[in-house]
Amino acid sequence: MGKIIQGILGGFIGKVGTVVGSVRDGKAYMRSAGYRSGKKATEGQLNQRRKFGVLKRLISPLTPVFAIGFRNLCNGSKPQNVAFGILYSSGVVGEAPDFVVDYSKLVVSDGSLISFNNLQVSVVSRTIKAVWSDNSDVDGLDPDDQVYMVVLLHEVDLVYIIGGDVVRSSGSISYTVHELLPAQKAHVYLFMAAAASTKVSKSAHFEVSL
């Protein structure tokens, strides 16, 4: 049963016959009710769902990063949907049903902003540190462009997002992984977001051992 929210001529929430009403961002929407088929899913459909599941588990904790890294690609779409479209074709590998993420193909940002110069990543006593040469005097680059680092520990399903207060001219950014977490490989992604515009850079990927 639908619930009218703005008077008899306004929008509604819920199902009325074959129509479903909803409200997003203050705007009312209507769509046809979905049809549930009684047919058994084909192997291809099941494999597609498995692949979707792998990506969903990966993308959900990274959504705040995608909101920054893909902000020029959204065009009204949600950042996680943009990321899903980018990663679906290349980010998941393997033979069905054993799909896995290829972390070297994962990108967390995409854009034309010139980013790091001589970027290097190292690990000392479980502290992951990225260093680079300040290039803010080149091509009118802004020394206040924000730097973001994402540390992904897929063996324990943890994601750490560092940044916002580190800038291009800082020359380094770091994060110390808690000593109680097991030794493992970490995937590190770095990118920049312009301070004075919506530009972002392409992300760089590194794999390190803790």
MOBELNOR-V679955 format. One record per pair of residues at least 12 apart in sequence whose C-alpha atoms are under 7 Angstrom apart, sorted by the first residue. I is the first residue (numbers start at 1). J is the second residue. D is the distance in whole Angstrom. If there is no record, write none. Layout:
# MOBELNOR-V679955
i->I j->J d->D
i->I j->J d->D
This chain:
# MOBELNOR-V679955
i->1 j->14 d->6
i->1 j->15 d->5
i->1 j->16 d->6
i->2 j->14 d->4
i->2 j->15 d->5
i->2 j->16 d->5
i->11 j->28 d->5
i->18 j->32 d->6
i->18 j->33 d->5
i->19 j->31 d->6
i->19 j->32 d->5
i->19 j->33 d->5
i->20 j->32 d->6
i->20 j->33 d->6
i->47 j->96 d->6
i->47 j->97 d->6
i->50 j->97 d->7
i->51 j->99 d->6
i->54 j->100 d->7
i->59 j->80 d->7
i->61 j->159 d->7
i->63 j->79 d->7
i->63 j->80 d->6
i->65 j->108 d->7
i->66 j->79 d->5
i->66 j->80 d->6
i->66 j->83 d->7
i->66 j->108 d->6
i->66 j->109 d->7
i->67 j->79 d->5
i->69 j->108 d->6
i->69 j->109 d->4
i->69 j->110 d->6
i->69 j->200 d->6
i->70 j->109 d->5
i->70 j->110 d->6
i->72 j->198 d->7
i->87 j->106 d->7
i->90 j->105 d->7
i->91 j->105 d->5
i->91 j->106 d->6
i->104 j->205 d->7
i->107 j->203 d->6
i->108 j->203 d->6
i->109 j->191 d->7
i->109 j->201 d->7
i->109 j->202 d->5
i->109 j->203 d->5
i->110 j->200 d->7
i->110 j->201 d->6
i->110 j->202 d->4
i->110 j->203 d->7
i->111 j->199 d->7
i->111 j->200 d->5
i->111 j->201 d->5
i->111 j->202 d->5
i->112 j->199 d->7
i->112 j->200 d->6
i->112 j->201 d->5
i->113 j->199 d->6
i->113 j->200 d->5
i->113 j->201 d->4
i->114 j->201 d->6
i->115 j->191 d->7
i->115 j->192 d->6
i->115 j->201 d->6
i->116 j->132 d->6
i->117 j->132 d->6
i->117 j->133 d->5
i->117 j->134 d->7
i->117 j->135 d->6
i->118 j->132 d->5
i->118 j->133 d->6
i->119 j->131 d->6
i->119 j->132 d->4
i->120 j->132 d->6
i->123 j->210 d->7
i->126 j->176 d->6
i->126 j->177 d->6
i->126 j->210 d->5
i->127 j->174 d->7
i->127 j->175 d->6
i->127 j->176 d->4
i->127 j->177 d->6
i->128 j->174 d->5
i->128 j->175 d->5
i->128 j->176 d->6
i->129 j->173 d->6
i->129 j->174 d->4
i->129 j->175 d->7
i->130 j->172 d->5
i->130 j->173 d->5
i->130 j->174 d->6
i->131 j->171 d->6
i->131 j->172 d->4
i->131 j->173 d->7
i->132 j->171 d->5
i->132 j->172 d->6
i->133 j->171 d->6
i->134 j->168 d->6
i->134 j->169 d->5
i->134 j->171 d->6
i->136 j->168 d->7
i->136 j->169 d->7
i->143 j->167 d->7
i->143 j->168 d->5
i->143 j->169 d->5
i->144 j->167 d->5
i->144 j->168 d->6
i->144 j->169 d->7
i->144 j->195 d->6
i->145 j->167 d->5
i->145 j->168 d->5
i->145 j->192 d->6
i->145 j->193 d->6
i->145 j->194 d->5
i->145 j->195 d->5
i->146 j->164 d->6
i->146 j->165 d->7
i->146 j->166 d->6
i->146 j->167 d->4
i->146 j->168 d->6
i->146 j->192 d->5
i->146 j->193 d->5
i->146 j->194 d->6
i->146 j->195 d->6
i->147 j->163 d->6
i->147 j->164 d->6
i->147 j->166 d->5
i->147 j->167 d->5
i->147 j->168 d->6
i->147 j->191 d->6
i->147 j->192 d->5
i->147 j->193 d->7
i->148 j->162 d->6
i->148 j->163 d->4
i->148 j->164 d->6
i->148 j->190 d->6
i->148 j->191 d->6
i->148 j->192 d->6
i->149 j->161 d->6
i->149 j->162 d->5
i->149 j->163 d->6
i->149 j->188 d->7
i->149 j->189 d->6
i->149 j->190 d->5
i->149 j->191 d->7
i->150 j->162 d->6
i->150 j->188 d->6
i->150 j->189 d->5
i->150 j->190 d->6
i->151 j->186 d->7
i->151 j->187 d->6
i->151 j->188 d->5
i->151 j->189 d->7
i->152 j->186 d->6
i->152 j->187 d->5
i->152 j->188 d->6
i->153 j->185 d->7
i->153 j->186 d->5
i->153 j->187 d->7
i->183 j->210 d->5
i->184 j->209 d->6
i->184 j->210 d->6
i->185 j->207 d->7
i->185 j->208 d->6
i->185 j->209 d->4
i->185 j->210 d->6
i->186 j->207 d->6
i->186 j->208 d->5
i->186 j->209 d->6
i->187 j->206 d->6
i->187 j->207 d->5
i->187 j->208 d->7
i->188 j->205 d->6
i->188 j->206 d->5
i->188 j->207 d->6
i->189 j->203 d->6
i->189 j->204 d->5
i->189 j->205 d->5
i->189 j->206 d->6
i->190 j->203 d->5
i->190 j->204 d->5
i->190 j->205 d->7
i->191 j->203 d->5
i->191 j->204 d->7
